C-alpha cells in the first residue's frame, strides 16, 4: 500500500470512529434527560460521558495530525 493510500485509509477510519463517538455522546445526552431523577444512573452516564469525551478528543487530535501529513504530502 502506498504511503498516500495508507494515510488516506487512516484518515477515513479515524473520521468514522470520531463520528461514531460523537453519536454515542449525543445518545448519552438524550438519556440524561430521562434519568435526571436517578442519581446512580446519572452518575454512570456522567462517567461514560467523561470517557467518551476523552476518546473523542484523542480522535480529533489524531485526525488533525493526519490532515497535516496529507497536506504536507500534497505540497511535496
C-alpha positions in Angstrom: 0.0 0.0 0.0 1.4 3.4 -1.0 2.0 6.0 1.7 -0.7 8.2 0.3 -3.3 5.4 0.4 -2.2 4.4 3.9 -2.6 8.0 5.2 -6.0 8.3 3.5 -7.1 5.0 4.9 -6.2 6.0 8.4 -7.9 9.4 7.9 -11.1 7.8 6.8 -11.1 5.2 9.6 -10.4 7.9 12.2 -13.1 10.1 10.9 -15.6 7.3 11.0 -14.6 6.4 14.6 -14.9 10.1 15.6 -18.4 10.3 14.1 -19.4 7.2 16.0 -18.1 8.5 19.2 -19.9 11.9 18.8 -23.1 10.0 18.1 -22.7 8.0 21.3 -22.1 11.2 23.2 -25.3 12.6 21.8 -27.2 9.5 22.7 -26.0 9.8 26.3 -27.0 13.4 26.5 -30.5 12.3 25.3 -30.6 9.6 28.0 -29.6 12.1 30.7 -32.9 13.9 30.3 -34.8 10.7 31.2 -32.6 9.7 34.2 -32.3 13.2 35.7 -34.1 12.0 38.9 -32.0 8.8 39.4 -28.6 9.9 40.9 -27.0 6.5 40.4 -27.8 6.2 36.8 -27.0 9.8 36.2 -23.5 9.2 37.7 -22.9 6.2 35.5 -23.8 8.3 32.4 -21.5 11.1 33.6 -18.6 8.6 33.9 -19.3 7.2 30.5 -19.5 10.7 29.1 -16.1 11.6 30.5 -14.5 8.6 28.9 -16.2 9.2 25.5 -15.1 12.9 25.6 -11.5 11.9 26.2 -11.7 9.4 23.3 -13.3 12.0 21.0 -10.5 14.4 21.9 -7.8 11.9 21.1 -9.5 11.0 17.8 -9.8 14.7 16.9 -6.2 15.2 17.6 -5.2 12.2 15.5 -7.4 13.4 12.7 -5.8 16.8 12.7 -2.3 15.2 12.7 -3.3 13.1 9.7 -4.7 16.1 7.9 -1.3 17.9 8.4 0.5 14.8 7.0 -1.8 14.8 4.0 -1.3 18.4 3.2 2.5 18.0 3.6 2.4 15.1 1.1 0.3 17.1 -1.3 2.6 20.0 -1.2 5.7 17.8 -1.9 
